Amino acid sequence: MTVQGHAAFHLEHNAHGKNGTRADRRNLLKECMRHLNEKDVTRQALRNSNIVVDDTHLNEAFVNDGHGGFRHAKSVKEVLDFGDGRIKRVRRKISENQMTVDRFVVHLPKSMCVEVPNYYPRINSDGSERIDPVTGQPMSRSRWVARDHQEAMEYLHHAANFLIEHVIPGKHDAVHGWATNFDESTPHLQLMADPFARDPKASDPEILRTEYSQAYRSHREVRYSAGPRSGQQIDGRAKMRNYQSNMRDHMIALGYPVEKEVNERHGQSLPPEEFKLAKDAEAAASATLAGVRDLERGYRTREQALDAWAAEIVEQEQHLDQMGRQIQSQTQQLRDTAEVQAQDILSAAMDQGQQLLMNLRERITETNFGAWIEEHYPEVIDEFSAEIAPRAPSPRRTRRKAPPSSLPPARQRHLSSLQRGDRSYGD
């Protein structure tokens, strides 16, 4: 994925009686110029979990030298004293609600950084670890370090010069000091200035007036010079859009890899803690959205698989129906064939049996059945002979055939039925 770089600044205004006192300015400077005091490094690291103490030596701090340039600051007191001197030169009395301190923040574009993934844990507002709502694992975020330190310093110097020349009403003289921070989640600069500028109505060039409204709000002295709104006052929102757009154009013209178009809210400020919580909440929302999209893709894949399985089942059912019809047809054919064959076999057997019966009858008719009986069943002849012959002792039984006329009528009828082939014989 290509990392986009943005050229923009964040601006925070502080009122004199609220966050613009010397003590307030001192606290801001001790945070951004912490490397000037080891105790401040330890104290700020405890307050800000983004600070990587091992990289604090890369930070630099500058104070206005009062002669059109900057020099390395040795302490925050030098910056505070310069700011106090500026406040004393304002002609009119400064009210508690009057803005006296402007803090600018410019981040190094991520296109000029190297990502260190999963460097910081994401923490909830109560101090507990933020848990990924999808995976159930602790969430983390990346750290971005400068790809080239010298290149990063040049970019931040160009950004500071743009703010001085095109945004800050008092230009260079209104800048108290600024610092670069390379020991947090993204390299950046913090610049402290005031909204004061030389008073054109005063004879003394050292006398100052506030030009906060001229620079950042609507003011009668700042109007459109052309176009459909010519002559109308330019409101604060339009001024900020122009500043941001001009800064992007300026950095692009210098050859830096930054995007021309950004979203509408880019460059608007949030306090550091709120910004970090907002980014953590954004990451949690993104993780949830990514999880939902993964679930949608999973459901879609499962639906497609189920549709494919359903289509396959329908196809298999159709195939089984076809096979069932084929089996039913083949079974019927086999049944019909078997019935025909069985009928043929039965008919042939009946025909053969009838033929055998006919042959048997013919044989019986053509054969002297009495001789056949005498030959095969002599006991029958003996029984008949015993009934018709006298019972005189005889040394030897002579087998002979009794004349049919000498048999009793019942036996004659029986023999006649046998010759005719009557099947009731033997019943």
Steps between C-alpha positions, in 0.01 A plus 500: 500500500634844405537733797363849442682806624318814612636851539294680763521674836295492818438826684399556862416845638546576870339786689714721721312426821445131439779315321718793398667591827872459550436185703287356220760584239765349722311169517460489121870570446611244757304239304633582152853596616532221756840391371648816657449352848533131594239537774253634244569197279410262781199703609357537150558131416286406800224728375522412132538132411593593142838634606794269427772617739780338300424732206466826696858598408378552141283797606610859444375831645534854362438846644456828314835682505332840454695572181296322236625150574491216751760336718503179701329551833675405819194519724129573479560819700654663193180440302278618786699821541469576127123455520469719808684776319253482213200523733639812669518680166127468427349853512157418632426310819464126441181349639477153647299374202736643239705244307869544567661164421472295180641148489559344156570130442624359167552125452747345262304338213476123534632472144833618648488250786561132563227309682576295811188282531337404832732724700251653744214327681163671462370613839146585611423819691499298826853372434401149397612337177267545207387162368427427137123436489544238228811303595487557877872585498662821638513773239816685403606788278804585295780743558636707211866602499674731258636322195787751487565731796664778298222493240243515781671803660500682167127435456420628850713812442311570178169451685604743775606758241164471323312565824724798574458658157136417416300428818639672812401870490816624669717270284848417633491749788184334642660156531624434853663167420442157352615142545521177302389173663628170359427292811123452461265308273564735204777761454363854529576859592332721759520875455395764753406846376274793584240684288665838546635722223636851465232763561480714185335784694787530749804717431724262695577190290538295816134544593284196421131429455308173478406383153332180608173578322677622186688169477256240634150651523279737303624862500399815314854550371514163322259465205468323168666708229333327202238247399131476586570583867724797427491753782362253758695410814687169491391277788736295714413164342579628151830642624603165650407314180717740301792458742483120480463497122787742453723292727432185295576686179818640654628157609409340167689777320804417714477139376374327814279187460173634638142471379331791328150419626416423862179457696310796632605457865871454439700754695238557771631463852426271790684487832763222493314266736168553322671449167655173615168376640329601178756306297460197728123515463545537125725193496246301702225606262719408204573161655129443558422605144775275367361214708150563369632503146688176564181346637308624198759348269487177702121490488506577130750220442290261709186602313673434171621162629150416625353603166753278323423211736125551451545499124710185526237336722228588249714358223562183702129468575420535132767241421360266766148549365622415153684194630188399695289524188760299306511232771121490513485463121770232499327317787172502312674377189667220699167416664325492163780290351495264798124461477522426126784254556318337792185474289701350216666249735167412659336460162789284378486291818126457469537412133776251583295353786196465278715335232646259754153421627377440148800277429435311820138449413590382154752256646250368748245459227739327265653270766349178646458660838413161661832349390675814619337476837586126527858575412542797729245444774468117549358554852190651344455190281556276803233690688257466215594127449446431868151631476401292193711175535430201743716486805660149432852450618745521221867441518564790267315817422447535131468847367229528251267757369142462601252548225336838525156335486575298813570822712240648724305790347663757727850393394400503135378857531825594674719346232295663229550838661877442511505414132312818423759697693269611781713711734300402808689174519679456826281750686 
